[in-house]
Amino acid sequence: MKETFYLTTPIFYPNAKLHMGHAYTTTLSDIIVRHRRLMGDETYFLTGSDENTQKMVDSARKEGKEPLEFLDGIVSNFRTLYKGLDISYDQFIRTTDQKRHWPGAQLIWKKLVEAGDIYKKAYEGLYCVGHEAFITEKDLVDGKCPDHGTVPEFIKEENYFFKLSRYTDAVREKIESGELKIVPDTRKHEILSFISQGLEDVSFSRPRKVDWPQGLGVPVPGDDSQVMYVWCDALANYITALGFGTDETLYKKFWPANVHVIGKDILRFHTAIWPAMLLSANIPLPKTIFVHGFITSGGKKMSKSLGNVIDPEELLQEYGAEAVRYYLARHISPFEDGDMTRESFKEAYNADLANGLGNLTARIMRLAETHLGAGARPEVADLPGEYTSALERFEINKAADVVWDRIQALDQKITETAPFKLIKTDAEAGKKLIFELTQELYVVGRLLNPFMPETSKKIKEAVIANKKPETLFPRKD
Ligand code: MSP
């Protein structure tokens, strides 16, 4: 029996183009899934868009477009970016999908009601549209949300609340026992310390806004004047996409999720609210939440006003998917914040890809093509333990280091054994050595699969066909 492996990305807000940070989440996710596939698991990879938001409506109106029409355009941009990055997702869920998403989102709501965890209450507070969450006075700096630089809205309304407070101990136990695993440990401690202050009930619906078209916002079951709070509806995507509440074939097969990949800014939603919802609805919890850091540029948050935003589309145009995936995998630490500039990117490209991997492949395959009669596919050996265990611990950069250590070792072997000389003095020994090099290069090709699927394929094919491939990574000046 094959093991199943279900991984999700966050679903992205479609108010603007995706930037490098979004590309990062998705690429890390893709690498993890491709590794599981290589290990023989039956995988399911979900991504999507989080569409029922005021910010999206505002962005649409600013462009003079109807929200739903605006969404289609943005979502098609997302898909283009994913294609460009070679993301091997199985499904793209949209939270405006009334067939796929709404029934399941409403079903989980009904389960919360049945558990006695939903109640109505008049409420007033400050709402940050950037966070899509209420924030408190003490979170503000100069009256503004420090993360978004915007003045929050004052809201006074009646809506439904979820009894999150009731799950304080239960959620803490699940996290402490490791039944709900949070990686890395620093994030586990962060959320445990947050939970230890006691969780507060959260507003879980909003009155339907007049400027929201039909088809936007999941109606609260039994009360059409209210729509579900966007985070409640969004988190549900992880099960609605599998057919929870509709056709449950995938749900039965793949839930609970093996991994939810998220950025550090959405930790509380995923490790407090979501597990509490699932406990309330009597649904099994996901196994692991992997929390990555943020990409900065030149030590600063990417922002339009600083002019340091890196557009993934532009990088893809110039360098291609393989190089972008490589950089994100190896040069950004998955657990901490990582920095990226155009300069650091180009430097890594030239050193590690053009001179490193590309040059090595060309050297070995030139020798092989000239001196060997035919190529051969090596026996498939197990993947090295340090590589698989690094990937299992989400230490993506360390796993990539394992591959680059091999690349370096191969380079050194060529320098030390000088096959181009040996072949002249001892043809037999020279051929044997070159053959060995091709076999080791093949293994490098195989290990590259999760990170750089196309390069992996090209290298393996070159070895089998005994043919030097076209230049893999032309130098950039
Ligand atoms: N819609 C919510 C998620 C709902 S999941 C049920 C959301 N969307 S988002 O578009 O704002 O962010 C999506 C992901 O991108 C988050 O994991 C976030 O952490 C990540 N990133 C956004 N900016 C980032 C960087 N600069 N660097 C790395 N990841 C970042 O939140």
Boltz pocket constraint, residues with backbone or C-beta under 6 A from the ligand:
constraints:
  - pocket:
      binder: B
      contacts: [[A, 9], [A, 10], [A, 11], [A, 12], [A, 13], [A, 20], [A, 21], [A, 22], [A, 24], [A, 25], [A, 50], [A, 231], [A, 234], [A, 235], [A, 237], [A, 261], [A, 262], [A, 263], [A, 264], [A, 265], [A, 266], [A, 292], [A, 293], [A, 294], [A, 295], [A, 296], [A, 302]]
      max_distance: 6.0
